[in-house]
Amino acid sequence: MAKADAKQEIVTLKHLAEAVAENNALSKKAANEILGDFVGQLTKNLKKGAKIRIPDFGILQVRKRPARMGRNPATGETIKIKASKKVAFRAAKTLKEAV
């Protein structure tokens, strides 16, 4: 297997909170609480089945995946995969163009 040429940077919620604090004259603690609450509100609304539209960023929504038949790759045995839900993200045009 080929190794990646450069290590990908990982940005956490803590890093984002620090940047928000610096850009908006807030304490790091206040920015961390605000972003934590933001994530909590996203989760709460997604649980209710709401579609979340954030301008210039994208759309988050829960999609239902129906039950289906699959195959165990090790044995070749047919298995039933239960229905599930997943969070889907569709990037906004502005975000796509920026990246």
C-alpha atoms as an extended CHARMM CRD file, in Angstrom:
* protein
*
        99  EXT
         1         1  MET       CA              0.0000000000        0.0000000000        0.0000000000  PROA      1               0.0000000000
         2         2  ALA       CA              1.2040000000        3.4960000000       -0.7850000000  PROA      2               0.0000000000
         3         3  LYS       CA              1.4550000000        5.9250000000        2.1010000000  PROA      3               0.0000000000
         4         4  ALA       CA             -0.0660000000        9.3860000000        1.8960000000  PROA      4               0.0000000000
         5         5  ASP       CA              2.4390000000       12.0500000000        0.8310000000  PROA      5               0.0000000000
         6         6  ALA       CA              1.3680000000       14.5660000000        3.4570000000  PROA      6               0.0000000000
         7         7  LYS       CA             -0.3690000000       14.0820000000        6.7640000000  PROA      7               0.0000000000
         8         8  GLN       CA             -3.8710000000       15.5650000000        6.7190000000  PROA      8               0.0000000000
         9         9  GLU       CA             -4.4840000000       18.2290000000        9.3430000000  PROA      9               0.0000000000
        10        10  ILE       CA             -7.2440000000       17.4850000000       11.8480000000  PROA      10              0.0000000000
        11        11  VAL       CA             -9.2790000000       20.4280000000       13.1010000000  PROA      11              0.0000000000
        12        12  THR       CA            -11.3810000000       19.7910000000       16.2100000000  PROA      12              0.0000000000
        13        13  LEU       CA            -14.2050000000       21.7390000000       17.8050000000  PROA      13              0.0000000000
        14        14  LYS       CA            -11.6440000000       23.1170000000       20.2800000000  PROA      14              0.0000000000
        15        15  HSD       CA             -9.5550000000       24.5290000000       17.4110000000  PROA      15              0.0000000000
        16        16  LEU       CA            -12.6320000000       26.1130000000       15.8500000000  PROA      16              0.0000000000
        17        17  ALA       CA            -13.6390000000       27.6220000000       19.2080000000  PROA      17              0.0000000000
        18        18  GLU       CA            -10.1780000000       29.1650000000       19.6060000000  PROA      18              0.0000000000
        19        19  ALA       CA            -10.4040000000       30.7390000000       16.1430000000  PROA      19              0.0000000000
        20        20  VAL       CA            -13.9090000000       32.0820000000       16.8200000000  PROA      20              0.0000000000
        21        21  ALA       CA            -12.7420000000       33.5040000000       20.1540000000  PROA      21              0.0000000000
        22        22  GLU       CA             -9.8200000000       35.3190000000       18.5240000000  PROA      22              0.0000000000
        23        23  ASN       CA            -11.9090000000       36.7260000000       15.6650000000  PROA      23              0.0000000000
        24        24  ASN       CA            -14.7830000000       37.9320000000       17.8590000000  PROA      24              0.0000000000
        25        25  ALA       CA            -13.1280000000       39.1480000000       21.0770000000  PROA      25              0.0000000000
        26        26  LEU       CA            -14.6340000000       36.3170000000       23.1130000000  PROA      26              0.0000000000
        27        27  SER       CA            -13.0890000000       34.1480000000       25.7750000000  PROA      27              0.0000000000
        28        28  LYS       CA            -12.1390000000       30.6490000000       24.6380000000  PROA      28              0.0000000000
        29        29  LYS       CA            -14.5780000000       29.2360000000       27.1990000000  PROA      29              0.0000000000
        30        30  ALA       CA            -17.4940000000       31.3030000000       25.8300000000  PROA      30              0.0000000000
        31        31  ALA       CA            -16.6910000000       30.3680000000       22.2210000000  PROA      31              0.0000000000
        32        32  ASN       CA            -16.4120000000       26.6920000000       23.1800000000  PROA      32              0.0000000000
        33        33  GLU       CA            -19.8280000000       26.8400000000       24.9140000000  PROA      33              0.0000000000
        34        34  ILE       CA            -21.4150000000       28.5570000000       21.9040000000  PROA      34              0.0000000000
        35        35  LEU       CA            -20.0740000000       25.9750000000       19.4390000000  PROA      35              0.0000000000
        36        36  GLY       CA            -20.9990000000       23.1330000000       21.7950000000  PROA      36              0.0000000000
        37        37  ASP       CA            -24.5490000000       24.4690000000       21.9930000000  PROA      37              0.0000000000
        38        38  PHE       CA            -24.6170000000       24.8310000000       18.1950000000  PROA      38              0.0000000000
        39        39  VAL       CA            -23.7150000000       21.1620000000       17.7500000000  PROA      39              0.0000000000
        40        40  GLY       CA            -26.3130000000       20.2250000000       20.3790000000  PROA      40              0.0000000000
        41        41  GLN       CA            -29.0120000000       22.1520000000       18.5150000000  PROA      41              0.0000000000
        42        42  LEU       CA            -28.0390000000       20.4940000000       15.2270000000  PROA      42              0.0000000000
        43        43  THR       CA            -28.3070000000       17.0580000000       16.8460000000  PROA      43              0.0000000000
        44        44  LYS       CA            -31.6350000000       17.8720000000       18.5200000000  PROA      44              0.0000000000
        45        45  ASN       CA            -33.2020000000       19.0740000000       15.2740000000  PROA      45              0.0000000000
        46        46  LEU       CA            -31.8460000000       16.1620000000       13.2290000000  PROA      46              0.0000000000
        47        47  LYS       CA            -33.3400000000       13.7350000000       15.7730000000  PROA      47              0.0000000000
        48        48  LYS       CA            -36.7260000000       15.3990000000       15.1620000000  PROA      48              0.0000000000
        49        49  GLY       CA            -36.2810000000       14.8440000000       11.4240000000  PROA      49              0.0000000000
        50        50  ALA       CA            -35.7180000000       18.4730000000       10.4880000000  PROA      50              0.0000000000
        51        51  LYS       CA            -33.6780000000       19.5310000000        7.4740000000  PROA      51              0.0000000000
        52        52  ILE       CA            -30.9850000000       22.0280000000        8.4660000000  PROA      52              0.0000000000
        53        53  ARG       CA            -29.9760000000       24.5750000000        5.8360000000  PROA      53              0.0000000000
        54        54  ILE       CA            -26.9200000000       26.7270000000        6.5590000000  PROA      54              0.0000000000
        55        55  PRO       CA            -26.3360000000       29.3590000000        3.8550000000  PROA      55              0.0000000000
        56        56  ASP       CA            -22.9850000000       29.1140000000        2.0460000000  PROA      56              0.0000000000
        57        57  PHE       CA            -22.2500000000       25.8310000000        3.8810000000  PROA      57              0.0000000000
        58        58  GLY       CA            -24.8370000000       23.2040000000        2.9880000000  PROA      58              0.0000000000
        59        59  ILE       CA            -27.7730000000       21.0770000000        4.0460000000  PROA      59              0.0000000000
        60        60  LEU       CA            -27.8600000000       18.4180000000        6.7580000000  PROA      60              0.0000000000
        61        61  GLN       CA            -30.7200000000       15.9440000000        6.8840000000  PROA      61              0.0000000000
        62        62  VAL       CA            -31.5420000000       12.4380000000        8.0820000000  PROA      62              0.0000000000
        63        63  ARG       CA            -32.1150000000        9.8720000000        5.3640000000  PROA      63              0.0000000000
        64        64  LYS       CA            -33.7110000000        6.4940000000        5.8990000000  PROA      64              0.0000000000
        65        65  ARG       CA            -31.9980000000        3.4300000000        4.4660000000  PROA      65              0.0000000000
        66        66  PRO       CA            -34.3410000000        0.5130000000        3.8250000000  PROA      66              0.0000000000
        67        67  ALA       CA            -33.6230000000       -3.0310000000        4.9370000000  PROA      67              0.0000000000
        68        68  ARG       CA            -31.7810000000       -5.0060000000        2.2970000000  PROA      68              0.0000000000
        69        69  MET       CA            -29.9740000000       -8.2380000000        1.6180000000  PROA      69              0.0000000000
        70        70  GLY       CA            -26.1840000000       -8.2370000000        1.7400000000  PROA      70              0.0000000000
        71        71  ARG       CA            -23.3680000000      -10.7280000000        1.5450000000  PROA      71              0.0000000000
        72        72  ASN       CA            -20.7140000000      -11.6060000000        4.1200000000  PROA      72              0.0000000000
        73        73  PRO       CA            -17.4850000000      -11.0970000000        2.1610000000  PROA      73              0.0000000000
        74        74  ALA       CA            -15.5920000000      -13.6950000000        4.2180000000  PROA      74              0.0000000000
        75        75  THR       CA            -18.0370000000      -16.5740000000        3.8060000000  PROA      75              0.0000000000
        76        76  GLY       CA            -20.2380000000      -15.5060000000        0.9150000000  PROA      76              0.0000000000
        77        77  GLU       CA            -23.2830000000      -16.1300000000        3.1140000000  PROA      77              0.0000000000
        78        78  THR       CA            -26.3620000000      -13.9870000000        2.4150000000  PROA      78              0.0000000000
        79        79  ILE       CA            -27.3570000000      -11.8010000000        5.3640000000  PROA      79              0.0000000000
        80        80  LYS       CA            -30.2000000000       -9.4080000000        6.0770000000  PROA      80              0.0000000000
        81        81  ILE       CA            -29.1360000000       -5.8170000000        6.8180000000  PROA      81              0.0000000000
        82        82  LYS       CA            -31.5900000000       -3.9230000000        9.0240000000  PROA      82              0.0000000000
        83        83  ALA       CA            -33.1590000000       -0.6080000000        8.0480000000  PROA      83              0.0000000000
        84        84  SER       CA            -31.2480000000        2.3780000000        9.4350000000  PROA      84              0.0000000000
        85        85  LYS       CA            -30.9730000000        6.1390000000        9.4080000000  PROA      85              0.0000000000
        86        86  LYS       CA            -27.9580000000        8.1990000000        8.3820000000  PROA      86              0.0000000000
        87        87  VAL       CA            -27.0590000000       11.8600000000        8.3950000000  PROA      87              0.0000000000
        88        88  ALA       CA            -26.5110000000       13.1700000000        4.8840000000  PROA      88              0.0000000000
        89        89  PHE       CA            -24.6860000000       16.3720000000        4.0180000000  PROA      89              0.0000000000
        90        90  ARG       CA            -24.9880000000       18.2060000000        0.7150000000  PROA      90              0.0000000000
        91        91  ALA       CA            -22.4630000000       20.9980000000        0.2690000000  PROA      91              0.0000000000
        92        92  ALA       CA            -23.6370000000       24.3920000000       -0.9270000000  PROA      92              0.0000000000
        93        93  LYS       CA            -22.3800000000       25.7500000000       -4.2350000000  PROA      93              0.0000000000
        94        94  THR       CA            -20.3630000000       28.4380000000       -2.4300000000  PROA      94              0.0000000000
        95        95  LEU       CA            -18.5370000000       25.8270000000       -0.3400000000  PROA      95              0.0000000000
        96        96  LYS       CA            -17.8530000000       23.6130000000       -3.3520000000  PROA      96              0.0000000000
        97        97  GLU       CA            -16.3550000000       26.5300000000       -5.2650000000  PROA      97              0.0000000000
        98        98  ALA       CA            -14.2410000000       27.6150000000       -2.2750000000  PROA      98              0.0000000000
        99        99  VAL       CA            -12.7060000000       24.1600000000       -1.9100000000  PROA      99              0.0000000000
